[in-house]
Amino acid sequence: MVLIRERDSRRLHVKSRLMGESLVSQSFAEGYEVAPQQRLFPDVHVLKIGGQSICDLGKKALPQVVREIAANKKKHRMFLLTGGGTRSRHIYTIGLELGMPTGIISKFGSSISEQNALLVATLLSPWGGIKIGHDEIMKPTWRIPMHRTDVGTLIVADLIGAKSCILVKDEDGLYTDNPKKNKKAKFIEKIGAGELIRRNLDDLIIERPCLEILRDSEVLDRIQIVNGLRKGNITKALAGRHVGTIITK
């Protein structure tokens, strides 16, 4: 390690290419060569259990999903994340009505998803499930945090270099519109992230920033969206089968 002392100063710097550079300079970042990202956990599947679509349904959906996940424990290593669901939307509404800033509203929503994480971990405890705390990841463009639990799931999968990223919802996958509101919405079996960004659909089953994260990822090549209410879908997705919708890099 080479140390450089500033002229007429006691301050020391570690000599490196980043020394004295602006970390927001686009031209510097584009010309800076970095090593390819290493996969830290290439055998881990990252799954998100939808808050509104799965957790909020209680015994109608959650026990079935938990049992299917537990049945795959010996074959697959899994890292589960949970959404906030209806309760997070309710607290967002209250926060907006009270004029709360985005950072505070983000913490409100995070507390609900933490509760769902504890709920799922408790149900999985007979099979060794444990809860790991997390900090909310958010980047506001509106008062409601733009980066919520879908984005957090994808960032975790990208960070650890996971084998796959599977979002467990209550719909068969991606549609051209919200099928709960528009019966004419058409199912999309497979599509690229760039194409989906260009289409700019009015409603999506996942948070929009996920598409840019996937497009720019060095280690992930797809997101898979499956209907957790259909028994066997999670197992098929973990086995690498095409079920639901696949959004490619």
Backbone torsions as a table, in degrees:
resi	resn	phi	psi	omega
1	MET	NA	127.9	179.8
2	VAL	-102.9	127.0	178.5
3	LEU	-107.5	138.8	179.4
4	ILE	-122.0	130.0	178.4
5	ARG	-95.5	131.4	177.2
6	GLU	-61.6	144.4	178.1
7	ARG	-62.3	133.3	-179.8
8	ASP	56.7	37.2	-179.7
9	SER	-150.1	157.9	175.9
10	ARG	-91.2	-4.9	-175.2
11	ARG	-74.0	135.9	176.9
12	LEU	-109.7	145.6	175.8
13	HIS	-122.5	147.6	170.4
14	VAL	-85.2	123.1	-177.2
15	LYS	-68.4	122.3	178.2
16	SER	-161.9	169.2	179.7
17	ARG	-65.5	-24.8	-177.9
18	LEU	-85.1	-9.6	-177.4
19	MET	-62.3	122.2	177.0
20	GLY	78.5	0.2	-179.4
21	GLU	-88.2	153.4	172.8
22	SER	-82.2	125.4	-178.1
23	LEU	-79.6	0.6	176.6
24	VAL	-109.9	6.6	178.5
25	SER	-74.4	117.9	-179.4
26	GLN	-67.0	-41.7	-177.9
27	SER	-65.3	-38.8	178.4
28	PHE	-67.0	-43.0	-178.8
29	ALA	-63.5	-39.2	-179.1
30	GLU	-67.5	-29.6	-178.3
31	GLY	-94.6	1.3	-177.3
32	TYR	-92.7	116.1	-178.8
33	GLU	-84.6	131.3	178.7
34	VAL	-126.0	156.0	178.7
35	ALA	-71.1	149.6	176.9
36	PRO	-58.2	145.4	-179.0
37	GLN	-66.3	137.0	178.2
38	GLN	-92.3	140.1	174.9
39	ARG	-80.4	116.3	179.9
40	LEU	-79.4	-34.3	-179.2
41	PHE	-133.5	72.6	-174.7
42	PRO	-71.4	-6.9	-179.8
43	ASP	-109.7	10.7	-177.4
44	VAL	-101.7	131.1	172.9
45	HIS	-93.5	132.1	175.4
46	VAL	-102.4	120.9	179.9
47	LEU	-120.5	138.2	172.8
48	LYS	-108.4	126.4	176.0
49	ILE	-91.7	112.9	-176.4
50	GLY	-57.1	136.8	179.7
51	GLY	-71.5	-59.6	-178.4
52	GLN	-71.7	-36.5	-173.3
53	SER	-81.9	-25.8	-177.4
54	ILE	-123.6	-60.0	-174.6
55	CYS	-59.7	-42.0	-176.4
56	ASP	-68.2	-17.1	179.7
57	LEU	-81.0	-7.7	176.1
58	GLY	58.9	-132.6	-174.0
59	LYS	-68.5	-13.3	177.9
60	LYS	-72.0	-21.7	-174.8
61	ALA	-136.5	-43.6	-169.6
62	LEU	-63.1	-45.7	179.3
63	PRO	-58.1	-39.8	179.4
64	GLN	-62.7	-45.5	179.6
65	VAL	-63.4	-43.4	-179.6
66	VAL	-62.2	-43.8	-179.8
67	ARG	-63.4	-39.5	179.8
68	GLU	-67.4	-39.8	177.0
69	ILE	-63.3	-44.7	179.9
70	ALA	-62.6	-35.7	-179.7
71	ALA	-66.1	-21.0	-179.6
72	ASN	-97.0	4.3	-174.2
73	LYS	-58.9	-41.4	-175.9
74	LYS	-73.5	-24.3	-177.0
75	LYS	-95.3	-28.7	-172.4
76	HIS	-135.1	141.6	171.5
77	ARG	-90.8	130.6	-172.8
78	MET	-131.9	143.1	174.6
79	PHE	-121.9	115.3	-174.0
80	LEU	-101.6	142.5	172.3
81	LEU	-128.8	157.9	-176.6
82	THR	-128.4	151.6	174.6
83	GLY	-93.4	173.7	-178.5
84	GLY	-89.4	-31.3	176.2
85	GLY	72.9	-152.9	-173.4
86	THR	-62.5	-37.5	-178.1
87	ARG	-66.1	-34.8	177.9
88	SER	-68.6	-36.2	178.0
89	ARG	-66.1	-36.4	178.8
90	HIS	-64.9	-44.0	-178.6
91	ILE	-72.4	-28.9	172.9
92	TYR	-60.9	-44.0	-179.2
93	THR	-59.6	-46.5	179.9
94	ILE	-62.7	-44.3	-179.9
95	GLY	-61.1	-41.1	178.6
96	LEU	-65.5	-40.8	-179.9
97	GLU	-64.6	-30.0	-179.1
98	LEU	-89.8	0.1	177.8
99	GLY	74.4	26.0	-178.7
100	MET	-69.6	145.9	176.7
101	PRO	-73.2	161.7	-175.0
102	THR	-57.2	-41.3	-178.4
103	GLY	-59.7	-40.1	179.4
104	ILE	-70.2	-43.4	178.8
105	ILE	-61.1	-36.7	178.4
106	SER	-60.8	-42.4	179.2
107	LYS	-65.7	-36.6	176.9
108	PHE	-58.8	-51.8	-178.7
109	GLY	-62.2	-37.3	179.7
110	SER	-62.6	-37.9	-178.4
111	SER	-64.4	-32.6	179.1
112	ILE	-71.4	-44.3	179.6
113	SER	-64.9	-30.5	175.5
114	GLU	-64.8	-37.5	177.4
115	GLN	-64.2	-42.7	178.4
116	ASN	-65.9	-35.2	177.5
117	ALA	-63.4	-41.6	177.9
118	LEU	-65.1	-38.1	178.8
119	LEU	-61.1	-49.4	-179.1
120	VAL	-65.7	-43.0	-179.9
121	ALA	-62.1	-38.1	179.1
122	THR	-65.1	-43.1	178.6
123	LEU	-65.7	-28.3	-179.8
124	LEU	-90.0	-2.7	-175.7
125	SER	-59.1	-33.2	177.1
126	PRO	-62.0	-21.0	180.0
127	TRP	-107.5	14.5	176.4
128	GLY	88.7	16.6	178.7
129	GLY	-69.6	137.2	177.9
130	ILE	-129.9	154.7	-179.8
131	LYS	-99.5	134.2	175.7
132	ILE	-117.6	124.9	-179.7
133	GLY	-69.4	158.1	178.8
134	HIS	-146.4	155.2	174.0
135	ASP	-93.1	143.7	179.2
136	GLU	-66.0	136.6	177.4
137	ILE	-109.2	119.2	-177.3
138	MET	-149.0	150.0	176.6
139	LYS	-143.4	104.5	-170.0
140	PRO	-77.5	141.4	163.2
141	THR	-124.2	-22.3	172.6
142	TRP	-128.5	178.1	-176.9
143	ARG	-67.5	-35.5	174.0
144	ILE	-74.6	130.6	-176.2
145	PRO	-55.1	128.8	-179.1
146	MET	-73.3	-36.3	179.5
147	HIS	-97.4	104.3	-178.3
148	ARG	-116.9	-143.4	-167.9
149	THR	-74.9	-30.5	174.1
150	ASP	-61.3	-47.7	-179.9
151	VAL	-62.6	-43.7	178.6
152	GLY	-59.4	-40.0	178.0
153	THR	-61.4	-46.8	-178.1
154	LEU	-66.8	-37.6	178.3
155	ILE	-64.3	-40.8	177.3
156	VAL	-62.3	-46.2	179.7
157	ALA	-60.9	-40.1	179.2
158	ASP	-69.8	-40.4	-177.5
159	LEU	-62.4	-44.6	-176.4
160	ILE	-91.6	-2.9	-178.5
161	GLY	65.7	51.1	-174.7
162	ALA	-68.4	159.9	178.0
163	LYS	-67.2	-38.5	179.1
164	SER	-154.7	165.7	175.7
165	CYS	-131.6	113.1	-173.6
166	ILE	-120.5	125.8	177.3
167	LEU	-103.5	118.7	-177.0
168	VAL	-94.6	113.3	-176.3
169	LYS	-121.3	-169.1	177.5
170	ASP	-111.1	14.0	174.2
171	GLU	-120.4	160.3	-177.2
172	ASP	-67.1	-14.1	178.2
173	GLY	154.8	-144.6	-177.3
174	LEU	-87.7	138.6	176.2
175	TYR	-125.8	166.3	177.9
176	THR	-69.8	-15.4	176.3
177	ASP	-156.5	176.8	179.5
178	ASN	-70.4	110.8	-176.5
179	PRO	-66.6	-18.1	177.2
180	LYS	-72.1	-25.2	-179.0
181	LYS	-107.8	-28.1	-176.4
182	ASN	-125.1	102.8	-177.3
183	LYS	-68.0	-15.7	179.6
184	LYS	-89.3	-0.6	179.9
185	ALA	-61.0	137.6	-177.0
186	LYS	-99.6	140.3	-179.5
187	PHE	-73.6	138.0	177.1
188	ILE	-112.4	111.1	-175.4
189	GLU	-76.8	-38.7	-178.5
190	LYS	-154.2	138.7	-179.0
191	ILE	-159.9	152.1	176.7
192	GLY	-83.7	151.7	-178.9
193	ALA	-61.3	-42.4	180.0
194	GLY	-61.6	-43.8	178.8
195	GLU	-63.2	-39.9	-179.5
196	LEU	-67.8	-36.5	175.8
197	ILE	-63.7	-44.0	-179.3
198	ARG	-65.1	-35.8	179.3
199	ARG	-65.6	-31.6	177.4
200	ASN	50.7	52.9	-179.8
201	LEU	-61.1	148.6	-176.5
202	ASP	-65.1	-35.6	-177.6
203	ASP	-135.1	139.4	179.3
204	LEU	-129.4	154.6	178.9
205	ILE	-82.6	-12.9	177.1
206	ILE	-125.2	162.3	179.1
207	GLU	-69.9	136.1	-172.0
208	ARG	-57.4	-38.0	-180.0
209	PRO	-60.0	-20.3	178.2
210	CYS	-57.9	-34.1	-176.5
211	LEU	-67.0	-41.7	178.7
212	GLU	-69.7	-38.5	178.9
213	ILE	-63.0	-44.1	178.5
214	LEU	-64.4	-45.3	-179.3
215	ARG	-58.2	-36.6	-175.1
216	ASP	-96.0	-1.4	-176.6
217	SER	-69.0	144.9	176.0
218	GLU	-90.5	-17.7	-172.5
219	VAL	-122.0	-22.6	179.2
220	LEU	-96.0	139.4	178.7
221	ASP	-119.0	-0.7	-179.7
222	ARG	-166.5	158.9	166.8
223	ILE	-121.1	139.5	177.1
224	GLN	-118.4	130.6	179.3
225	ILE	-112.0	122.4	-176.6
226	VAL	-128.1	156.3	177.1
227	ASN	-88.9	106.7	-178.4
228	GLY	-71.1	-13.9	179.2
229	LEU	-79.1	-14.0	176.4
230	ARG	-93.9	110.0	-176.0
231	LYS	-57.8	131.7	178.5
232	GLY	100.1	-15.7	-177.6
233	ASN	-65.5	-41.3	179.9
234	ILE	-63.8	-43.3	179.1
235	THR	-60.3	-43.9	179.7
236	LYS	-63.6	-42.0	-179.2
237	ALA	-65.9	-41.3	178.2
238	LEU	-62.9	-31.2	179.9
239	ALA	-81.3	-1.8	177.9
240	GLY	90.0	10.9	-179.2
241	ARG	-83.3	151.6	179.9
242	HIS	-82.7	101.4	175.2
243	VAL	-133.1	143.9	-176.4
244	GLY	74.6	-142.8	-179.8
245	THR	-113.7	137.4	174.0
246	ILE	-113.3	122.5	174.2
247	ILE	-103.8	117.3	-175.0
248	THR	-93.6	161.8	179.2
249	LYS	-62.4	NA	NA
